[in-house]
Amino acid sequence: MRNSNSIMVFLLLAILSLCKPNSLACNEKKKQALLRFRQALTDPANRLSSWSLTEDCCGWAGVRCDNVSGRVFELHLGNPYDPHAVIFKRGSALGGEISPALLELEYLNFLNLSLNDFGVTPIPSFLGSMRSLTYLNLRGASFGGLIPHQLGNLSTLRHLDLGGNSGLYVDNFSWISLLSSLEYLHMSWIDLHRDVHWLDSLSLLSSLSELYLPNCQLNNMISSLGYVNFTSLRVLYLRSNNFNHNLPNWLFNLSSLLYLDSSDNSLEGQIPSAISNLHNLNYLNLSGNMLTGQIPESLGQLKHLTLVSLFSNSLCGPIPSRLGNLSSLSQLYLHQNKLDGSIPSSLGNLSSLSYLCLHSNKLNGTVPRNLGLLSNLVTLYIANNSIEGTVSEVHFAKLSKLKYLDAYSTSVVFNVSHNWIPPFQLKYLIMGFCKMGPRFPLWLQTQRSLQILELYEAGIVDTAPKWFWKWASHIQTIILDNNQISGDLSQVLLNSTIFSVDSNCFTGQLPHLSPNVVALDMANNSLSGQISSFLCQKMNGRSKLEILNIPDNALSGELPHCLLHWQSLTHLNLGSNNLSGKIPELIGSLFSLKALHLHNNSFSGGIPLSLRNCTFLGLIDFAGNKLTGNIPSWIGERTHLMVLRLRSNEFFGDIPPQICRLSSIIVLDLADNRLSGFIPKCLKNISAMATSPSPIDDKFNALTDHIIYSRYTEVLLLVIKGRESIYGSILPLVRMVDLSRNNLSGGIPSEIFSLFESLDLSNNHLSGEIPQSIINLTFLNHLDLSYNNFSGRIPSSTQLQSFDALDFIGNPDLCGAPLLKNCTENEDPNPRDENGDGFERSWFYIGMATGFIVSFWGVCGALLCKRARRHAYFKFLDNIKGRVYLATVLKLSWLRYHFRRYRISLRCPRSCKQERRGERGSGESEEKHVQVKCLLSS
């Protein structure tokens, strides 16, 4: 018995040894084929270092063999990546060429070369001969060119992923219909627009279960057959194409569909009630389209839905109350539409709901109390609506998972008891323009995870409690502006990343800063004290401060040399304080500066030469100081500079011609100085002045790129039309040059009148006539030429005459509308150029030349282009020529005959005439005889 058991154990071990993976060595021929394949590749990270002659190829990296036969049937050579970060390691990517040696692996059914880098080379057409393939993944491997039609020969292929290769395109998609076994198709970022019948080809794939075609430049999803055969389709992902039509009817016949994403496709029309036919659907995303009408009530019948995303459309009407029947719904995104009415209380039945985003609509009414029953709610966004009423503890009763609360720009009144302890721990609390006061909300000190606190204009009229500053040390963003919070900041130790208390009633000295602060915004307060004590404070570690925004306070003193320690500053605004002294040269060590505001102080001296080291500067505002000297020529090197504001200082000398190199400048304000000389003609080279302004200006937006403080914006106080106005978000739209109140002389260069929207040259010593080219400034919103020495007539144009007379007064020799002074007869109403030719005469010649050219080529061009017309035309000319010739000959003969008779009548003697009259009755023969006699005598 023991012997038999031993034998059985031995046999079992033998069988197990046979079943051991890679128990059979791979075929030598296959190994050589793999080595040739390896030789054609580049492998900078030596991922294939195990591929050697001495090793069994079934043990090589990425190679899978059959356990029994030893045949190579899978190659897993995709580039490894982090599935959480979705970032692959480009440095470890394989490259080179794909060798035809793969054809020798006749049993290969799995090939993964994804996320490698094949240098935008074409996909090898021989892959279509690998008939055993059931899985082919070339996703994101940098292939380019035409997808080979030979792939249609892979009749056993079930999985095809060519996505992420933006250089690939399809000219005719009919080959895809030959892949009768295909279940998975991913072709993202591939250009498919050349085949308008792409849908008809795909609809023949009855086994297709998942279809991914985002960013494929598709223009329509209308089937020419009138139907599709997607009987097995479960996932349809068509995001970011350009369909520009209504949702097609076939879409709502896909009863097996689980996942539908057709977002960002410019879809139009309404969502039909037939959407209820998709009774298995659990994911619906139609966001980012142009859908209109109401959300259909039938949507509430899709009880398997877990996500509904319809944001960024033009949907109107109320939120359907039947959405409260979607018991599985966890995410509801209806923001950025035109929905009205109140928030339905039925949404309180959605016990699985985690994300509720209703912001930026036209909703009104109050917040339903039963939203407080949503125990799984993490995000509640109701901002930018007309919602009002009181929110109390009941509204938050069971919201223990709430992390993000945004009721910005509503009229909600937050009314909770003084000792309320919320059930949640928030990360974001954004309640701007809501009423949170008048007392400081004490419940905030229970929030230990808060990162962003925005309570601006929240009606708080109170003193900040002592616990607040210590509690706020872990918060990244604190924005409390436009309240009436008071308190002494002199002992406050800030550890927050962003601190903003602008437009409040804070008094006292500036606080000490933690090195972890990234942005400090305390604008428009009553802060006082020496700026040096703030900037030169000791810190434990290197400062991370990027934004220092404390204008409109009462800070005093000089800028200290310890500015050197604030290397990370990108935006420095110390304007409208009581600072004095010279701007230190060390300010040029702030190499990352993008914007520098030192306006409305008492700085003296010149502009530091070291500022030329700040190569990223896009804004310089030194207006309203006592700076003197010449405007430095190196400013022309700052090609990124968009705003240069030096008004109301004591600069003198010429405007440097290098200033014309500022191709990006949109605000050039040098007014109220002592500048002299001529206006540079080269100002016409400032290209940004000649471009149409846009609220989305990439160059201007670069001033605030990568800033954690999202509410920060550049603000300027500009003088236009004699009025000071604050320009913030619309600043990119401004195009202005102000050279007023200087000592400039000479004329206005005609070249500059292709620029600007606002031009102020008033209060100078400019002279001569106003150039006629000024009428080309069709976009000129403001022009001020007052108080100069201009003469002659104001050029005539509808726009110039629409300006106020005040824009031209103070020029004694200037006449014409809009001034009341009429031009005298001695003043030529039509200004002429130096050759004496008038403006109108130039246009006459231009018109005459244009008319001749158009007429000539209108006739000759038609004859040159068509032979039949040419023959008919010349035949017609020949006929006309013959008729004219004949008529001319006959007319000349007639004239010759009568002329000769006239001459004869003059030259015949009187006797002949009398003789002829006397003989008139003697017969015809006798009359002729008399005529002959007269002719002979003549």
Buried (B, 14 or more C-beta within 10 A) or exposed (E): EEEEEEEEEEEEEEEEEEEEEBBBBBBEEBBBBBBBBBEEBEBEEEBBEEBEEEEBBBBBEBBBBBBEEBBBBBBBBBBEBEEEEEEBEEEBBBBBBBBBBBEBBBEBBBBBBBBBBBBEBBBBBBBBBBEBBBBBBBBBBBBBEBBBBBBBBBEBBBBBBBBBBBBBBBEBBBBBBBBEBBBBBBBBBBBBBEBBBBBBBBBBBEBBBBBBBBBBBBBBBBBEEEEBBBBBBBBBBBBBBBBEBBBBEBBBBBEBBBBBBBBBBEBBEBBBEBBBBBEBBBBBBBBBBEBBBBBBEBBBBBEBBBBBBBBBBEBBEBBBBBBBBBEBBBBBBBBBBEBBBBBBBBBBBBBBBBBBBBBBBEBBBBBBBBBBBBBBBBBBBBBBBEBEBBBBBEBBBBBEBBBBBBBBBBBBBBEBEEEBEBBBBBBBBBBBBBBBBEEBBBBBBBBEEBBBBBBBBBBBEBBBBEEBBEBBEBBBBBBBBBBBBBBEBEEBEBBBBBBBBBBBBBBBBBBBBBEBBBBBBBBBBEBBBBBBEBBEBEBEEEBBBBBBBBBBBEBBBBBBBBBEBBBBBBBBBBBBBBBBBEBBEBBBBBEBBBBBBBBBBEBBBBBBEBBBBBEBBBBBBBBBBEBBEBBBEEBBBBEBBBBBBBBBBEBBEEBBBBBBBBBBBBBBBBBBBEBBBBBBBBBBBBEBBEEEBEEEBEEBEBBBEEBBBEBBEBBBBBBBBEEEEEBEEEBBBBBBBBBBBBEBBEBBBBBBBEBBBBBBBBBBEBBEBBBBBBBBBEEBBBBBBBBBBBBBBBBBBEBBEEBEEBBBBBBEEBBBBBBEBEBEEEBEEEBBEEEEEBBEEEEEEEEEEEEEEEEEEEEEEEBEEEEEEEEEBEEEEEEEEEEEEEEEEEEEEEEEEEEEEEEBEEEBEEEBEEBBEEEEEEEEEEBEBBEEBBEEEE
